[in-house]
Amino acid sequence: MKISAILLTFIKTSLQMILLCYSIVVSISWVGMLIYLLMNLKKIQQVKTEPLIEIQPSVAIIIAVRNEEDDLENALQSVCSINYNNHRIIVVNDRSTDGTADILQGFIARYPKLTVTTITTLPDGWLGKNNALYQGYLSSSEEWMLFTDADIVFHPDAINKALGYATRHQLDHLSILPEAISRSKIFNSILATFGIMLMMNLKPWDAKNPQSKGFVGIGAFNLVRRDAYEKIGTHTRIKLRPDDDLQLGRIIKSAGLKQDVLGGQQQVCLEWYKNTKEFVNGLLKNSFAVAEYSLAKSIVGTLMVLSCFALPIPVMLIFGSTEIRLMAGVVLLFQVLYMVLVRPNKWWYALMIPFASFLMAYVTLKSALITTIQGGIYWRDSFYSLDMLKGKKE
């Protein structure tokens, strides 16, 4: 009995020590990470503060659409109302079966700078959106191309200011971080946690630093100089990447071309997903691609999210001593301060970090398992095998 009691005491003491060490490491890491993010996010300039330009280089605004009748009219109206003369709008209608074509016909009649390319069949070895953007490039001849989505609402001055920034800084590629909002308050809170993870992974403020691995690529706004796009091999290099926007930015940066990012508050806006269910379904299609279709990387990533984001505060508060709970309180205070300082977040989004992180871990692992079990992904009614996605098979 004495040996059992001693053993139990030893185990209990060891667990308490492990929890204490874990809590110290996590607390220091979280405080350091949030300070690091706040300092670096300030380095990203906002589009709205940039001056307008009078000498306007030519730009083709290329928009891929497929069954976008809910958001298309509002977004296209904003594009057609931009304060920029030297532009052309190329909408690529990729096999839409809803009212998208009718909406486009209405715009063609009113806006002579808008043209529509209609795709009826998808070439083998391509994802639909990637092919649509590539076809838009083939239909253009302008010096610059803006690859954007069919649900983006632009301020009239946004594209003018962005091109001015890109030309003044002699960039090859400029992305804008859009102001993403949703009608769902719960999803907005999840999006705030997702944003922390994304910023730490990409480090977009380092995109302009040629010595850094940081890069940026945003589907809402990828402005690319034509010769740079052709130099990297166009979308044919990423024709089977669900995360084509990120990959475009990565390839441009790795090619040694000049890249930068701006913030798009009040200038480039979208409702990324209408609710949490749509968000989960959307990420299930492409999160495994971010892990390069490696089950091991996905499992490691899931464990990292759980141990660093989802578990710390609940574990420290439920199982911790008074000192550990105080540490949890300090971390929570910094999380609240971060949410208050980074607009348009709300303070209570900090309370949702564990839930949002559990959700991200679930999506990451489920995406990897489903794709591995079924041997590929279903995308827009087409099946793509893992061998195709990994480039082993055309």
C-alpha positions as CSV (number, residue, x, y, z in Angstrom):
1,M,0.0,0.0,0.0
2,K,2.8,2.4,0.9
3,I,4.5,1.7,-2.5
4,S,1.2,2.4,-4.3
5,A,0.7,5.6,-2.4
6,I,4.3,6.7,-3.2
7,L,3.9,5.8,-6.8
8,L,0.6,7.8,-7.0
9,T,2.2,10.7,-5.4
10,F,5.1,10.6,-7.8
11,I,2.8,10.4,-10.8
12,K,0.7,13.3,-9.5
13,T,3.7,15.4,-8.8
14,S,5.2,14.6,-12.2
15,L,1.9,15.5,-14.0
16,Q,1.8,18.8,-12.0
17,M,5.3,19.6,-13.1
18,I,4.6,18.7,-16.7
19,L,1.5,20.9,-16.6
20,L,3.5,23.8,-15.1
21,C,6.2,23.5,-17.7
22,Y,3.6,23.3,-20.5
23,S,1.8,26.3,-19.1
24,I,4.9,28.4,-18.8
25,V,6.0,27.6,-22.4
26,V,2.5,28.1,-23.8
27,S,2.0,31.4,-21.9
28,I,5.3,32.9,-23.0
29,S,4.7,31.7,-26.6
30,W,1.2,33.2,-26.8
31,V,2.2,36.5,-25.4
32,G,5.3,36.7,-27.6
33,M,3.3,35.6,-30.7
34,L,0.6,38.2,-30.2
35,I,3.1,41.0,-29.6
36,Y,5.0,39.8,-32.7
37,L,1.8,39.9,-34.8
38,L,0.7,43.3,-33.6
39,M,4.1,44.8,-34.4
40,N,4.3,43.2,-37.8
41,L,0.7,43.9,-38.9
42,K,1.5,47.6,-38.5
43,K,4.1,47.2,-41.2
44,I,1.3,46.4,-43.7
45,Q,0.1,49.7,-45.3
46,Q,-3.5,50.3,-46.1
47,V,-4.8,50.8,-49.7
48,K,-7.0,53.7,-48.5
49,T,-4.0,55.8,-47.5
50,E,-2.4,55.6,-51.0
51,P,-2.7,58.4,-53.5
52,L,-4.6,58.2,-56.7
53,I,-2.6,58.2,-60.0
54,E,-3.2,59.9,-63.3
55,I,-0.8,57.9,-65.5
56,Q,-2.6,54.6,-65.6
57,P,-0.9,51.4,-66.9
58,S,-3.2,49.0,-68.7
59,V,-4.9,46.3,-66.6
60,A,-7.1,43.3,-67.3
61,I,-9.4,42.5,-64.5
62,I,-9.9,38.7,-64.8
63,I,-12.8,37.2,-62.9
64,A,-13.7,33.4,-62.9
65,V,-17.3,32.7,-62.2
66,R,-19.3,29.5,-61.8
67,N,-22.9,29.6,-60.4
68,E,-22.4,32.9,-58.7
69,E,-25.9,34.4,-59.1
70,D,-26.2,35.3,-55.4
71,D,-23.1,37.6,-55.2
72,L,-22.2,38.4,-58.8
73,E,-24.3,41.4,-59.6
74,N,-23.2,43.4,-56.5
75,A,-19.5,42.5,-57.1
76,L,-19.6,43.2,-60.8
77,Q,-21.3,46.6,-60.3
78,S,-18.4,47.6,-58.0
79,V,-15.8,46.6,-60.6
80,C,-17.7,48.4,-63.4
81,S,-17.7,51.6,-61.3
82,I,-14.0,51.8,-60.6
83,N,-12.1,55.1,-60.9
84,Y,-9.7,53.8,-63.5
85,N,-9.9,54.4,-67.3
86,N,-7.2,52.1,-68.7
87,H,-8.8,48.8,-67.9
88,R,-10.7,45.9,-69.4
89,I,-12.9,43.4,-67.5
90,I,-12.8,39.8,-68.6
91,V,-15.3,37.5,-67.0
92,V,-14.8,33.8,-67.6
93,N,-18.1,31.9,-67.2
94,D,-17.0,28.4,-66.3
95,R,-19.9,26.1,-67.1
96,S,-22.5,27.9,-64.9
97,T,-25.9,26.3,-64.7
98,D,-27.8,29.0,-62.7
99,G,-28.7,32.5,-63.6
100,T,-25.1,33.7,-63.9
101,A,-25.2,33.9,-67.8
102,D,-28.3,36.1,-67.7
103,I,-26.7,38.5,-65.2
104,L,-23.6,38.7,-67.4
105,Q,-25.6,39.5,-70.5
106,G,-27.2,42.5,-68.7
107,F,-23.8,43.8,-67.8
108,I,-22.4,43.4,-71.4
109,A,-25.2,45.6,-72.7
110,R,-24.4,48.4,-70.3
111,Y,-20.6,48.3,-70.0
112,P,-18.5,48.1,-73.2
113,K,-15.3,47.4,-71.3
114,L,-16.7,44.1,-70.0
115,T,-16.3,41.0,-72.1
116,V,-17.4,37.4,-71.3
117,T,-15.6,34.2,-72.2
118,T,-17.7,31.1,-71.9
119,I,-16.2,27.7,-71.1
120,T,-18.4,24.7,-71.9
121,T,-15.9,21.9,-71.2
122,L,-13.0,21.5,-68.7
123,P,-9.7,20.3,-70.2
124,D,-8.2,17.2,-68.6
125,G,-5.7,17.9,-65.8
126,W,-7.2,21.2,-64.8
127,L,-9.2,22.5,-61.9
128,G,-12.1,24.7,-63.2
129,K,-11.1,28.0,-61.6
130,N,-7.4,27.6,-62.5
131,N,-8.4,27.0,-66.1
132,A,-10.8,29.9,-66.1
133,L,-8.2,32.3,-64.9
134,Y,-5.7,31.0,-67.4
135,Q,-8.2,31.4,-70.2
136,G,-8.7,35.0,-69.0
137,Y,-5.0,35.6,-69.4
138,L,-5.1,34.2,-72.9
139,S,-7.9,36.6,-73.8
140,S,-5.9,39.6,-72.5
141,S,-2.9,41.6,-73.7
142,E,-2.6,44.3,-70.9
143,E,0.5,45.1,-69.0
144,W,-1.1,44.1,-65.7
145,M,-3.6,41.4,-64.8
146,L,-5.8,41.4,-61.7
147,F,-7.0,37.9,-60.8
148,T,-10.0,38.3,-58.5
149,D,-13.1,36.5,-57.4
150,A,-16.8,36.9,-58.3
151,D,-17.8,38.0,-54.7
152,I,-15.4,40.9,-54.2
153,V,-16.7,44.4,-53.7
154,F,-14.3,47.1,-54.6
155,H,-14.2,50.7,-53.5
156,P,-14.1,52.9,-56.6
157,D,-10.5,54.0,-55.9
158,A,-9.1,50.7,-54.7
159,I,-7.6,49.4,-58.0
160,N,-6.3,52.9,-58.9
161,K,-4.5,53.2,-55.6
162,A,-3.2,49.6,-55.8
163,L,-1.7,50.0,-59.3
164,G,-0.2,53.3,-58.2
165,Y,1.5,51.5,-55.3
166,A,2.7,48.6,-57.5
167,T,4.2,50.9,-60.2
168,R,5.9,53.3,-57.7
169,H,7.5,50.4,-56.0
170,Q,8.3,48.5,-59.2
171,L,6.5,45.4,-58.1
172,D,5.8,42.3,-60.0
173,H,3.0,41.1,-57.8
174,L,0.8,42.8,-55.3
175,S,-1.9,41.2,-53.1
176,I,-4.4,42.9,-50.9
177,L,-5.7,41.4,-47.7
178,P,-9.5,41.9,-48.0
179,E,-11.8,42.9,-45.3
180,A,-13.6,39.6,-44.8
181,I,-16.9,39.8,-42.9
182,S,-19.9,37.4,-42.5
183,R,-23.5,37.7,-41.5
184,S,-22.7,35.0,-39.0
185,K,-21.2,36.3,-35.7
186,I,-20.0,32.9,-34.8
187,F,-18.1,32.5,-38.1
188,N,-16.6,36.0,-37.7
189,S,-15.1,34.9,-34.4
190,I,-13.8,31.7,-36.1
191,L,-12.3,33.8,-38.9
192,A,-10.4,35.8,-36.3
193,T,-8.6,32.7,-35.1
194,F,-8.1,31.5,-38.6
195,G,-6.5,34.8,-39.4
196,I,-3.9,34.4,-36.6
197,M,-2.9,31.0,-37.9
198,L,-2.7,32.2,-41.5
199,M,-0.6,35.3,-40.7
200,M,1.8,33.2,-38.6
201,N,2.1,30.7,-41.4
202,L,2.5,33.2,-44.4
203,K,4.1,36.2,-42.7
204,P,2.9,38.5,-45.5
205,W,4.7,41.5,-44.1
206,D,7.9,39.8,-45.2
207,A,6.7,39.3,-48.7
208,K,8.7,42.3,-49.9
209,N,11.9,41.1,-48.2
210,P,13.9,39.0,-50.7
211,Q,15.8,37.4,-47.9
212,S,12.7,36.1,-46.2
213,K,10.6,33.0,-46.9
214,G,7.5,35.1,-46.2
215,F,5.1,35.4,-49.2
216,V,1.6,36.3,-50.0
217,G,-1.1,35.3,-52.5
218,I,-4.8,36.2,-52.0
219,G,-7.6,35.0,-54.4
220,A,-9.5,38.2,-53.7
221,F,-6.7,40.4,-55.2
222,N,-3.7,39.0,-57.0
223,L,-2.3,41.8,-59.2
224,V,0.5,40.5,-61.4
225,R,2.7,42.1,-64.1
226,R,2.2,40.2,-67.3
227,D,5.9,39.4,-68.0
228,A,6.3,38.2,-64.4
229,Y,3.3,35.9,-64.8
230,E,4.7,34.5,-68.0
231,K,8.1,34.1,-66.5
232,I,6.8,31.8,-63.7
233,G,4.9,29.6,-66.2
234,T,1.4,31.0,-65.7
235,H,-1.4,28.9,-64.1
236,T,-0.2,25.8,-66.0
237,R,2.3,25.3,-63.2
238,I,-0.5,25.2,-60.6
239,K,-3.4,23.8,-62.7
240,L,-4.3,21.2,-60.1
241,R,-3.8,23.2,-57.0
242,P,-7.0,24.0,-55.0
243,D,-4.9,26.7,-53.2
244,D,-4.0,28.3,-56.5
245,D,-3.9,31.8,-55.0
246,L,-1.3,30.9,-52.3
247,Q,0.7,28.9,-54.8
248,L,0.8,31.8,-57.3
249,G,2.3,34.0,-54.6
250,R,4.7,31.3,-53.5
251,I,6.0,30.7,-57.0
252,I,6.4,34.4,-57.7
253,K,8.4,34.9,-54.5
254,S,10.6,31.8,-55.1
255,A,11.4,33.1,-58.6
256,G,13.0,36.2,-57.0
257,L,10.4,38.6,-58.3
258,K,9.3,41.6,-56.3
259,Q,6.2,41.1,-54.2
260,D,4.3,43.1,-51.6
261,V,1.0,43.3,-49.8
262,L,-1.5,46.0,-48.7
263,G,-4.4,45.9,-46.3
264,G,-7.8,46.3,-47.8
265,Q,-10.0,47.7,-45.1
266,Q,-13.0,49.6,-46.5
267,Q,-11.5,49.1,-50.0
268,V,-11.6,45.4,-50.9
269,C,-14.4,43.5,-49.1
270,L,-16.1,40.2,-49.3
271,E,-18.3,37.8,-47.5
272,W,-16.0,34.8,-47.7
273,Y,-18.5,32.3,-46.3
274,K,-22.0,32.9,-45.1
275,N,-21.7,30.6,-42.1
276,T,-19.5,28.1,-40.4
277,K,-20.9,25.1,-42.3
278,E,-19.9,26.6,-45.6
279,F,-16.4,27.4,-44.2
280,V,-15.8,23.8,-43.1
281,N,-17.0,22.4,-46.4
282,G,-14.8,24.8,-48.3
283,L,-11.7,24.0,-46.3
284,L,-12.3,20.3,-46.5
285,K,-11.5,20.6,-50.2
286,N,-8.2,22.4,-50.0
287,S,-6.6,22.1,-46.6
288,F,-4.9,18.8,-47.5
289,A,-3.3,20.6,-50.4
290,V,-1.6,23.0,-48.0
291,A,0.0,20.0,-46.4
292,E,1.3,18.9,-49.8
293,Y,-1.0,15.9,-49.6
294,S,1.1,14.4,-46.8
295,L,-0.9,12.5,-44.2
296,A,2.1,12.8,-41.8
297,K,2.2,16.6,-42.2
298,S,-1.5,16.9,-41.6
299,I,-1.3,14.8,-38.4
300,V,1.6,16.9,-37.1
301,G,-0.3,20.1,-38.0
302,T,-3.4,18.8,-36.2
303,L,-1.4,18.1,-33.1
304,M,0.2,21.5,-33.2
305,V,-3.1,23.2,-33.5
306,L,-4.5,21.2,-30.5
307,S,-1.5,21.7,-28.2
308,C,-0.8,25.3,-29.1
309,F,-4.2,26.8,-29.8
310,A,-7.1,24.7,-28.7
311,L,-6.0,23.1,-25.4
312,P,-3.9,25.6,-23.4
313,I,-6.6,27.8,-21.9
314,P,-9.1,25.0,-21.1
315,V,-6.4,22.7,-19.6
316,M,-4.8,25.5,-17.6
317,L,-8.1,26.7,-16.2
318,I,-9.5,23.3,-15.4
319,F,-6.5,21.4,-14.1
320,G,-4.1,24.1,-13.2
321,S,-3.0,25.4,-9.8
322,T,-3.7,29.0,-8.8
323,E,-0.4,30.1,-10.4
324,I,-1.2,28.3,-13.7
325,R,-4.7,29.8,-13.7
326,L,-3.2,33.3,-13.3
327,M,-1.0,32.5,-16.4
328,A,-4.1,31.5,-18.3
329,G,-5.7,34.8,-17.3
330,V,-2.7,36.7,-18.6
331,V,-2.8,34.9,-21.9
332,L,-6.5,35.5,-22.2
333,L,-6.0,39.2,-21.5
334,F,-3.5,39.5,-24.3
335,Q,-5.9,37.6,-26.6
336,V,-8.6,40.1,-25.8
337,L,-6.3,43.0,-26.3
338,Y,-5.2,41.6,-29.7
339,M,-8.8,41.2,-30.8
340,V,-9.6,44.8,-29.7
341,L,-6.6,46.2,-31.6
342,V,-7.1,44.3,-34.8
343,R,-10.2,45.5,-36.5
344,P,-13.0,44.5,-37.2
345,N,-12.6,41.9,-34.5
346,K,-14.7,42.0,-31.3
347,W,-13.2,41.5,-27.8
348,W,-15.2,38.3,-27.2
349,Y,-13.6,36.6,-30.2
350,A,-10.8,35.8,-27.8
351,L,-13.1,33.5,-25.9
352,M,-13.8,31.5,-29.1
353,I,-10.1,30.7,-29.8
354,P,-10.3,27.2,-28.3
355,F,-13.5,26.3,-30.1
356,A,-12.2,27.7,-33.4
357,S,-9.0,25.9,-33.0
358,F,-10.7,22.5,-32.3
359,L,-12.7,23.2,-35.5
360,M,-9.5,23.9,-37.5
361,A,-7.9,20.7,-36.2
362,Y,-11.0,18.7,-37.1
363,V,-11.0,20.1,-40.6
364,T,-7.3,19.5,-41.2
365,L,-7.5,15.9,-40.1
366,K,-10.8,15.1,-41.7
367,S,-9.6,16.6,-45.0
368,A,-6.5,14.5,-45.0
369,L,-8.3,11.3,-44.0
370,I,-11.2,11.7,-46.5
371,T,-8.8,12.5,-49.4
372,T,-6.5,9.6,-48.5
373,I,-9.4,7.1,-48.2
374,Q,-11.1,8.1,-51.4
375,G,-7.8,8.5,-53.2
376,G,-8.4,12.1,-54.3
377,I,-10.9,15.0,-54.2
378,Y,-14.2,15.9,-55.8
379,W,-14.1,19.4,-57.1
380,R,-17.0,21.0,-59.0
381,D,-18.4,17.6,-59.9
382,S,-15.1,16.3,-61.2
383,F,-12.8,13.7,-59.4
384,Y,-9.0,14.3,-59.2
385,S,-6.9,11.4,-58.0
386,L,-4.1,11.9,-55.5
387,D,-1.6,10.9,-58.2
388,M,-2.9,13.7,-60.4
389,L,-2.8,16.2,-57.6
390,K,0.7,15.3,-56.7
391,G,1.8,15.6,-60.3
392,K,2.5,11.9,-60.7
393,K,-0.1,11.5,-63.4
394,E,-1.6,13.7,-66.0
